[in-house]
Amino acid sequence: MIPRDQNVGSDIASQIIGVKQATITKKCRKHVFPNATQDEQGHPWHIPLGDIIDYCEQRGIDISDIEHYIN
């Protein structure tokens, strides 16, 4: 089972979803991932896997290999 509350960075999120890391960062700024946080502006994003899973399910993105990207 995927731990929905586990956070990943924009680099891992981009690999899971299949987009550029910059795209993930833009989506975080626009609150597409509603529970994503930053320690400070300019610092890395912390994106809960639950947000990523919900995003992908809503858009029909296959994430059957998500466990490959998480510990």
C-alpha atoms as a printed R data frame, in Angstrom:
   type eleno elety resid chain resno      x      y       z
1  ATOM     1    CA   MET     A     1  0.000  0.000   0.000
2  ATOM     2    CA   ILE     A     2  1.240  3.463  -0.901
3  ATOM     3    CA   PRO     A     3  1.719  5.804   2.092
4  ATOM     4    CA   ARG     A     4 -0.401  8.737   0.889
5  ATOM     5    CA   ASP     A     5  1.079 11.052   3.520
6  ATOM     6    CA   GLN     A     6  4.689 10.416   2.459
7  ATOM     7    CA   ASN     A     7  6.231 13.473   0.809
8  ATOM     8    CA   VAL     A     8  8.379 13.467  -2.307
9  ATOM     9    CA   GLY     A     9 10.215 16.287  -4.031
10 ATOM    10    CA   SER     A    10  9.367 17.815  -7.372
11 ATOM    11    CA   ASP     A    11 12.069 15.672  -8.997
12 ATOM    12    CA   ILE     A    12 10.390 12.415  -7.958
13 ATOM    13    CA   ALA     A    13  6.902 13.804  -8.645
14 ATOM    14    CA   SER     A    14  7.975 14.713 -12.178
15 ATOM    15    CA   GLN     A    15  9.216 11.178 -12.781
16 ATOM    16    CA   ILE     A    16  6.008  9.630 -11.439
17 ATOM    17    CA   ILE     A    17  3.762 11.863 -13.542
18 ATOM    18    CA   GLY     A    18  6.024 12.008 -16.598
19 ATOM    19    CA   VAL     A    19  6.499 15.769 -16.903
20 ATOM    20    CA   LYS     A    20  9.393 18.175 -16.394
21 ATOM    21    CA   GLN     A    21 10.374 19.157 -12.869
22 ATOM    22    CA   ALA     A    22  9.634 22.800 -13.722
23 ATOM    23    CA   THR     A    23  6.049 21.808 -14.538
24 ATOM    24    CA   ILE     A    24  5.633 20.276 -11.087
25 ATOM    25    CA   THR     A    25  7.044 23.409  -9.459
26 ATOM    26    CA   LYS     A    26  4.558 25.578 -11.379
27 ATOM    27    CA   LYS     A    27  1.697 23.293 -10.340
28 ATOM    28    CA   CYS     A    28  2.792 23.562  -6.706
29 ATOM    29    CA   ARG     A    29  2.765 27.365  -6.928
30 ATOM    30    CA   LYS     A    30 -0.744 27.226  -8.416
31 ATOM    31    CA   HIS     A    31 -1.900 24.897  -5.600
32 ATOM    32    CA   VAL     A    32 -2.685 22.031  -7.970
33 ATOM    33    CA   PHE     A    33 -1.214 19.824  -5.250
34 ATOM    34    CA   PRO     A    34 -3.180 21.313  -2.345
35 ATOM    35    CA   ASN     A    35 -1.053 19.896   0.459
36 ATOM    36    CA   ALA     A    36  2.363 20.650  -1.056
37 ATOM    37    CA   THR     A    37  4.579 22.790   1.165
38 ATOM    38    CA   GLN     A    38  7.911 24.582   1.162
39 ATOM    39    CA   ASP     A    39 10.065 25.345   4.183
40 ATOM    40    CA   GLU     A    40 10.786 28.772   2.670
41 ATOM    41    CA   GLN     A    41 10.313 30.426  -0.704
42 ATOM    42    CA   GLY     A    42 12.961 29.119  -3.071
43 ATOM    43    CA   HIS     A    43 13.379 25.871  -1.133
44 ATOM    44    CA   PRO     A    44 12.325 22.445  -2.455
45 ATOM    45    CA   TRP     A    45  8.670 21.455  -2.473
46 ATOM    46    CA   HIS     A    46  7.342 18.609  -0.306
47 ATOM    47    CA   ILE     A    47  4.453 16.962  -2.167
48 ATOM    48    CA   PRO     A    48  2.336 14.270  -0.489
49 ATOM    49    CA   LEU     A    49  1.957 11.125  -2.566
50 ATOM    50    CA   GLY     A    50 -1.781 11.366  -1.930
51 ATOM    51    CA   ASP     A    51 -1.899 14.613  -3.907
52 ATOM    52    CA   ILE     A    52  0.045 13.014  -6.743
53 ATOM    53    CA   ILE     A    53 -2.174  9.928  -6.760
54 ATOM    54    CA   ASP     A    54 -5.338 12.052  -6.798
55 ATOM    55    CA   TYR     A    55 -3.963 14.231  -9.611
56 ATOM    56    CA   CYS     A    56 -3.111 11.195 -11.724
57 ATOM    57    CA   GLU     A    57 -6.401  9.411 -11.066
58 ATOM    58    CA   GLN     A    58 -8.377 12.519 -12.085
59 ATOM    59    CA   ARG     A    59 -6.459 12.716 -15.359
60 ATOM    60    CA   GLY     A    60 -6.181  9.030 -16.200
61 ATOM    61    CA   ILE     A    61 -2.401  8.963 -15.815
62 ATOM    62    CA   ASP     A    62 -1.035  5.449 -15.269
63 ATOM    63    CA   ILE     A    63  0.988  5.291 -12.069
64 ATOM    64    CA   SER     A    64  1.059  1.534 -11.683
65 ATOM    65    CA   ASP     A    65  4.842  1.705 -11.228
66 ATOM    66    CA   ILE     A    66  4.731  4.392  -8.498
67 ATOM    67    CA   GLU     A    67  6.349  2.061  -5.953
68 ATOM    68    CA   HIS     A    68  9.470  2.102  -8.104
69 ATOM    69    CA   TYR     A    69  9.975  5.785  -7.233
70 ATOM    70    CA   ILE     A    70  9.423  5.671  -3.463
71 ATOM    71    CA   ASN     A    71 11.181  4.035  -0.542
